[in-house]
């Protein structure tokens, strides 16, 4: 958890940057030089593609993949707790 300075609070306000936006950059961004973290158009485009796939998984109720060592054995829709 980071402590916000008055400087960042002022700049966020001036530039229309929300705390949620900053949180997303910190969560999904790439580390740059000198302590910078960034999320560029290319990265956001990939996240949006991932989001669409996540929505498809959500529509299925979840997804399970069975892994053994280095092998992917099978995949199926998640049926909740108690079923394996």
N, C-alpha and C positions, 0 to 999 in steps of 0.2 A: 504494500500500500504506500502510495506516494503522498507526501504533504504538498499541497498547492501553495505557491507563493502569491503574493498580491500581484506580481507582474503577470503571471499566467492568467489569473482571474480577469485582470484588466484587458489583456490581449484577446482572450476568448470572447469576452463581451463585445469588444470592438469589431471582431471578425466573424461573429455569428457562429462560433464553435461551441457546441454543447459538451457537457461532461460525458455523455454517451459516446460522442464521436471520439473524444480523447481515449476513452476506455477501449473502443474498438481498435484504434491504432496501436495502443499498448498490447492488446491481446493478439492481434493478427499481423501487425506490422513487421517490417524487417529492420534490423539494427544497421544503422549507418555509422559514419565516422563521428567522433567527438560526442558520444552520448545521444545521438539523434535516433529516433525511431520513425519510420515513414510507412505510409500505405499509399501506393500510387495507383493510377488508373488500371494498369495491368493486374495488379494484385486484387483490386476490388472486382474487376471483371471475373477473375478466377473464383473469388468468393461467391459471386452471384451464380456462377455455374454450379458450384458446390451447394448453394442454397436450394437450387432447383432439384438437385438429386436428394437433398435432405427432405424436401417436401414430398417427394415420391416415396421415400422410406417411411415418413410419417403417415401417408395415406395407407400404407400396408400395415400399420400398427407396429412398426419396428422391423428390424432385420437381424438375423443371427448368422454368423459365419463360423464354421467349425474348422479349427486349425490344429494340425498335429505336426510338431517340429517345424519344418520349412514348407510343409504342404498345406494347401487349402483343400479341405475334404468336401464340404458341401455348404450350401447357403439356403436359408428358408425364412419365411415370415416369422417374426417373433410372436409367440402366443402367450406371453406373460409368465409369471412365476409358477413354479410347480410342474411345468412341462419341459421335458428335455428331449 
